[in-house]
Amino acid sequence: MATKKNTPNKYKVQGKKIRKLKTFAGDKALLGKSFFILFVCAMSLGCIYIHDAVLQCPLFDVKTIMIDGLNRVTRDEVLARTGLDKPTNIFELLPDMLEKDLNTHPWIRIATVKRQLLSTISIKIEEQEPLAIVTIENLADIVINAQGAPFKEYEPAKDDLTALPVISGVDLSLSNSTYLFEGDLFNAMMEILKIKGFGQIQTILGDENTGILINILNTHQETGFTENPDETESENKTVIPVKLGFDGFEKKLARARQIQRYMETNYPDKTISAIDLFSLKKVFVRTENAAQNTIEKGV
């Protein structure tokens, strides 16, 4: 009877080899992950060290601050608002944040901040251009810029804006969470303020029914409207009220000039004390006799 030989199970051997290979591969992957983690930690620590070294290095301290465009705003105000009045590392500064801080100043319209080289900060300021002062009943006076937008409360002791015209007869309105002046009457006032040649306008009064009345400062009794009055002639200053209505301001200004030249040529002894230009078809002029101080009306 033949005996059965026991042959080795080749599958068991192969299974052991496979398990060994898997274990080796797993150990290798774990080692790779550990090395990667150690590498990331080392890089992080290195970056932190470099970051701290750069921020503490005197080489990168701000040494030069260039500021352009200052007129009403002072250099000290800019430095204090941006924190540049103290020793600062240039890489600690965020230009966007500095611009936001500067733009909160009422007299600054746009501020631009840039880093230059290793220790220089460049700041460019565009200030507000005041156009007029608006008076509103039961509210503080407001200064508007050349675009007609209100940008600050008028402070006579600080602002020194006595030469600006004073507007009345309009109200603030709320639009898109912003207070502003709008409407046909206010737009007409803005149009008048942008016309050259009306002289130095002291006040602009708006009325929904009668339109616009302006008071022009006239420093010369023998001439009409003076653009830039001389302070030495303050004793000769008079105010001329001019009714303008709602539109046609360029043509009405031309007609006022014609009247002025006519009076200078034909009635040199008389001065204009008021003009009604509501309608160009019928213009009313009130004059004064400079010598006798009497008032006359004419058409």
Sequence and secondary structure as in RCSB ss.txt:
>XXXX:A:sequence
MATKKNTPNKYKVQGKKIRKLKTFAGDKALLGKSFFILFVCAMSLGCIYIHDAVLQCPLFDVKTIMIDGLNRVTR
DEVLARTGLDKPTNIFELLPDMLEKDLNTHPWIRIATVKRQLLSTISIKIEEQEPLAIVTIENLADIVINAQGAP
FKEYEPAKDDLTALPVISGVDLSLSNSTYLFEGDLFNAMMEILKIKGFGQIQTILGDENTGILINILNTHQETGF
TENPDETESENKTVIPVKLGFDGFEKKLARARQIQRYMETNYPDKTISAIDLFSLKKVFVRTENAAQNTIEKGV
>XXXX:A:secstr
         HHHHHHHHHHHHHHHHHHHHHHHHHHHHHHHHHHHHHHHHHHHHHHH GGGB  EEEEE  SSS H
HHHHHHHTTTS  BGGG  HHHHHHHHHTSTTEEEEEEEEETTTEEEEEEEE  EEEEE  TTS  EEEETTS E
EEE  HHHH  TTS EEES   EEETTEEE  SHHHHHHHHHHT TTS EEEEEEEETTTEEEEEEEE  TTSS 
 SS  GGGGGG EEEEEEEESS HHHHHHHHHHHHHHHHHH TTEEEEEEEEEETTEEEEEEEETTT  EEEE 
